[in-house]
Amino acid sequence: MSANSAEPAAVVEVVLVKAGRTKIRYPAVLVDDDGTRIAVRASWAGEGVRDFGFVRFEPGDVFTEYYWRDRWYAVKEVRDGQGALKGWYCDITRPATLSGAQLVVEDLDLDLWRSADGSTVLRLDEDEFAASGLAAADPEAAEAAERALDTLELLAREGGFASLLA
């Protein structure tokens, strides 16, 4: 879809699955799909405010989310309602699938946060990942997830995600 197109933007439903159950589903506007990377834009889909201590997600926040069909992560650029960049929240996931108007992503517990100024890079939920039993149930997936987290952390510490998201 070109930027000058008069066509209405396509809407997809993002379905986040965790441990075989749907964790959340929400509508998002399809921004781009090049066959490998899918980009969508959505408003904060949670109820009320979610304060992580290092960032608050709240009504009015806008997420531009990047998913890959061949990579084990998703990168979400987070902006407040006025457009100010808060940072990037990254989920370690199995490669995404887009079927019709449904984008399905399986969350593997590991996460990474990078603040807008790059001063804070946090690996998150490693305890949940260890407790999930994935390493025993699917060692190859667990290794891929850990490699994906290492890759994202390296990118975050060495200047950010610009090259990844361009």
C-alpha positions as CSV (number, residue, x, y, z in Angstrom):
1,M,0.0,0.0,0.0
2,S,1.6,3.3,-1.0
3,A,1.6,6.4,1.2
4,N,-0.5,8.2,-1.3
5,S,-3.1,5.5,-1.6
6,A,-6.8,6.4,-1.0
7,E,-7.4,2.8,0.2
8,P,-8.3,2.5,3.9
9,A,-5.5,1.0,6.0
10,A,-5.8,-2.7,6.6
11,V,-6.5,-3.8,10.1
12,V,-5.2,-7.0,11.6
13,E,-5.8,-8.7,14.9
14,V,-2.6,-9.3,16.9
15,V,-2.9,-12.5,18.9
16,L,-0.3,-13.0,21.6
17,V,-0.1,-16.6,22.8
18,K,1.8,-17.7,25.9
19,A,2.1,-21.3,27.1
20,G,-0.6,-22.4,24.6
21,R,-3.2,-19.8,25.7
22,T,-4.2,-16.5,24.3
23,K,-2.8,-13.8,26.5
24,I,-4.2,-10.8,24.7
25,R,-5.6,-9.9,21.3
26,Y,-6.0,-6.4,19.9
27,P,-6.6,-4.6,16.6
28,A,-3.6,-3.0,14.8
29,V,-3.2,-1.1,11.5
30,L,-0.9,-2.9,9.1
31,V,1.9,-0.5,8.3
32,D,4.1,-2.7,6.1
33,D,4.6,-6.4,5.1
34,D,7.6,-7.1,3.0
35,G,7.2,-10.9,3.1
36,T,9.6,-11.3,6.0
37,R,9.0,-8.4,8.4
38,I,5.5,-7.2,9.4
39,A,5.0,-3.8,10.9
40,V,1.8,-2.8,12.7
41,R,0.7,0.2,14.7
42,A,-1.6,-0.1,17.7
43,S,-2.7,1.9,20.8
44,W,-1.9,0.5,24.2
45,A,-4.2,-2.5,24.5
46,G,-3.9,-3.1,28.3
47,E,-6.4,-2.0,30.8
48,G,-5.3,1.2,32.6
49,V,-1.7,1.9,33.4
50,R,1.0,-0.8,33.6
51,D,4.0,0.5,35.6
52,F,7.1,-1.6,35.2
53,G,9.2,0.8,37.3
54,F,11.4,1.6,34.3
55,V,8.5,2.6,32.1
56,R,4.8,3.2,32.3
57,F,2.5,2.0,29.5
58,E,-0.8,3.9,29.6
59,P,-3.8,4.9,27.6
60,G,-2.8,7.1,24.7
61,D,0.6,5.3,24.2
62,V,1.2,4.2,20.6
63,F,3.2,1.1,19.7
64,T,4.8,0.5,16.3
65,E,5.4,-3.2,16.4
66,Y,7.8,-5.1,14.2
67,Y,7.5,-8.9,13.8
68,W,9.5,-11.3,11.7
69,R,8.6,-14.5,10.0
70,D,12.2,-15.8,10.3
71,R,13.4,-14.3,13.6
72,W,12.7,-15.2,17.2
73,Y,11.8,-11.7,18.4
74,A,9.5,-8.7,18.1
75,V,10.6,-5.1,18.6
76,K,8.0,-2.5,19.7
77,E,8.7,1.2,19.5
78,V,6.7,2.9,22.3
79,R,5.6,6.6,22.1
80,D,3.4,8.6,24.4
81,G,0.2,10.2,23.2
82,Q,2.1,13.3,22.2
83,G,4.6,11.4,20.1
84,A,7.5,11.5,22.5
85,L,9.6,8.3,22.3
86,K,9.6,6.3,25.5
87,G,11.8,3.4,24.3
88,W,11.6,-0.1,22.8
89,Y,10.1,-3.1,24.4
90,C,11.2,-6.3,22.8
91,D,9.5,-9.7,23.2
92,I,11.4,-13.0,22.5
93,T,8.9,-15.0,20.4
94,R,8.7,-17.8,17.9
95,P,8.6,-16.4,14.4
96,A,5.3,-14.7,13.7
97,T,2.6,-15.9,11.4
98,L,0.1,-13.8,9.5
99,S,-2.9,-15.7,8.2
100,G,-5.6,-13.5,6.7
101,A,-6.1,-10.7,9.1
102,Q,-4.7,-12.5,12.1
103,L,-1.1,-12.0,13.2
104,V,-0.2,-14.7,15.7
105,V,2.9,-14.5,18.0
106,E,4.0,-17.0,20.6
107,D,5.6,-15.2,23.6
108,L,8.6,-17.1,25.1
109,D,8.7,-15.1,28.3
110,L,12.1,-13.3,27.7
111,D,12.0,-9.6,27.2
112,L,14.3,-6.6,26.7
113,W,13.8,-2.9,27.4
114,R,15.9,-0.1,25.9
115,S,15.1,3.5,27.0
116,A,14.7,6.2,24.4
117,D,18.1,7.7,25.2
118,G,19.8,4.3,25.3
119,S,21.0,4.7,28.9
120,T,19.0,1.8,30.2
121,V,19.0,-1.7,28.7
122,L,17.3,-4.4,30.7
123,R,17.0,-8.1,30.2
124,L,13.6,-9.1,31.7
125,D,11.8,-12.2,32.9
126,E,14.7,-14.6,32.7
127,D,13.3,-16.3,35.8
128,E,10.0,-16.8,34.1
129,F,11.8,-18.3,31.1
130,A,13.7,-20.7,33.3
131,A,10.5,-21.7,35.1
132,S,8.6,-22.2,31.8
133,G,10.3,-25.6,31.2
134,L,11.0,-24.7,27.5
135,A,14.6,-25.8,27.9
136,A,13.5,-29.4,28.7
137,A,10.5,-29.5,26.4
138,D,12.0,-27.9,23.3
139,P,15.8,-27.3,23.8
140,E,16.2,-26.0,20.2
141,A,13.5,-23.3,20.8
142,A,15.1,-22.4,24.2
143,E,18.5,-21.9,22.5
144,A,17.0,-19.9,19.7
145,A,15.2,-17.7,22.3
146,E,18.4,-17.1,24.3
147,R,20.4,-16.3,21.1
148,A,17.6,-13.8,20.1
149,L,17.8,-12.1,23.5
150,D,21.6,-11.8,23.2
151,T,21.3,-10.4,19.7
152,L,18.8,-7.7,20.8
153,E,20.9,-6.8,23.8
154,L,23.9,-6.3,21.7
155,L,22.0,-4.1,19.2
156,A,20.5,-2.1,22.1
157,R,23.9,-1.5,23.7
158,E,25.6,-0.7,20.4
159,G,23.4,2.1,19.2
160,G,19.8,0.8,19.0
161,F,17.5,-0.7,16.5
162,A,17.6,1.8,13.7
163,S,19.3,-0.6,11.2
164,L,16.9,-3.4,12.2
165,L,13.8,-1.2,11.7
166,A,14.7,0.8,8.7
